[in-house]
Amino acid sequence: MWHSTLKERTREIGLVSPRYDFLLAPRGFPVSQKDLEELSRIGKTAMVFLHNADVFFKKESASGSSQWAGMLRKGIPPPYLPLLLRDGLPQTVMIDTIWTEDGWRIVEIDAVNRNGLAYPPVLRYLYGGMKCLWKGNEQAWKDAGFEGMTQVMGEQYRFYEPYYRFFLKMMGGTLVPELSIESMDGQFSAESLLDVPILHRSDPTKLIALAEKVKIGIPPKHHLSSKATLALPWEREAEFSAEIKEFLPETKIIHRKSIFPKGDFFVKHFQSGGAHGTFFNDQAKLEAARVNRPFAIWQRALPIAKREVQFLDTEQTEKTAELYVRFSLYVDLTGEIVDADVTASDSVIVHGGRQSVMTIPVLES
């Protein structure tokens, strides 16, 4: 029954290409009350940290000659820079945690993630309306007054179009492809924007002009998603609470005189999506990043551990395996969790792919 229903529903919402053929786990990923309490602490702690990091960035930017402001702005096109200094944080922030020998720990904080907003509601739909443990991304955004919003889809994000359309249908919103904006006569208009994506294939002038006047759910604060931000608790210890260090692995900027970690490590570029630009225990790439103008961090590898995951394999046969687990939290401005999804993989760099399992958390029975 699951098999035919899943196929029907994936076709219905446009997930027909083989590139959307993730492994699914319709019974969900069981979590305990202890898991939920720890994840709740992570959400609140991370949002306090992001608020302080935003204040730090504004202060450093005002100084005019800050190396930190330059590192945190790295990779962001100049037309977007004034928007970085606006007040306010995103309505929801995605925090990627992984399961370790010490519990749940943060590996990424993505303050400008619009791509994953529909993942939890899509999975709940595919699995027959399974209950969300929190209010859900769609309800959180409705509560924040974003029904009827407009989302601009950058050409580089076309993979996510079925997910965007699913979420916007729930919100009564509109999807506008990037390339259609230039063909519009006069000013591009909307009552509110889901986000302000960086446009690489067209002129962003109209989008930025609109963004300066309307309500934005996810402002383009790419500095808060920079991997350099994760290094602040270690590089600028006096200005950041030690509490975030309980959940973050040691992270340092790689520069010419860097002292490198002993043991396992990751190298990550400041601005990189998903697992792009991420390397595990690669000494050559670690040395190559030792430059005068930093562009990457090293991060001490966490003692990642496996958990039991039930899923359907490519033959739609139920399987159980010990896998590494990424728990992606979506938290609101107060740090409260509003939604989550789970990805499981046999790779220590847990990311979505055709061999990865995608599901949602459920309370263990």
Stockholm file with secondary structure:
# STOCKHOLM 1.0

chainA/1-365         MWHSTLKERTREIGLVSPRYDFLLAPRGFPVSQKDLEELSRIGKTAMVFLHNADVFFKKESASGSSQWAGMLRKGIPPPYLPLLLRDGLPQTVMIDTIWTEDGWRIVEIDAVNRNGLAYPPVLRYLYGGMKCLWKGNEQAWKDAGFEGMTQVMGEQYRFYEPYYRFFLKMMGGTLVPELSIESMDGQFSAESLLDVPILHRSDPTKLIALAEKVKIGIPPKHHLSSKATLALPWEREAEFSAEIKEFLPETKIIHRKSIFPKGDFFVKHFQSGGAHGTFFNDQAKLEAARVNRPFAIWQRALPIAKREVQFLDTEQTEKTAELYVRFSLYVDLTGEIVDADVTASDSVIVHGGRQSVMTIPVLES
#=GR chainA/1-365 SS CHHHHHHHHHHHTTCCSGGGCCEECTTCEEECHHHHHHHHHHHHHHHHHHHHHHHHHHHHHHHSSCHHHHHHHTTCCGGGHHHHTSSCCCSCEEEEEEEETTEEEEEEEETTCCTTTTHHHHHHHHTTSCCCSSSCHHHHHHHTTCTTCEEEECGGGGGGHHHHHHHHHHHTCEEEEHHHHHHSSSCCCCSEEEECCCCSSSCCHHHHHHHTTSEEEECCCGGGTSGGGGGHHHHTGGGSCGGGGGTSCCEEECCTTCCCCSSCEEEEESSCCTTTTEEESCHHHHHHTCCSSCCEEEEECCCBCEEEEEEECTTSCEEEEEEEEEEEEEECTTSCEEEEEEEEESSSSCCCSTTSEEECEEECC
#=GC SS_cons         CHHHHHHHHHHHTTCCSGGGCCEECTTCEEECHHHHHHHHHHHHHHHHHHHHHHHHHHHHHHHSSCHHHHHHHTTCCGGGHHHHTSSCCCSCEEEEEEEETTEEEEEEEETTCCTTTTHHHHHHHHTTSCCCSSSCHHHHHHHTTCTTCEEEECGGGGGGHHHHHHHHHHHTCEEEEHHHHHHSSSCCCCSEEEECCCCSSSCCHHHHHHHTTSEEEECCCGGGTSGGGGGHHHHTGGGSCGGGGGTSCCEEECCTTCCCCSSCEEEEESSCCTTTTEEESCHHHHHHTCCSSCCEEEEECCCBCEEEEEEECTTSCEEEEEEEEEEEEEECTTSCEEEEEEEEESSSSCCCSTTSEEECEEECC
//
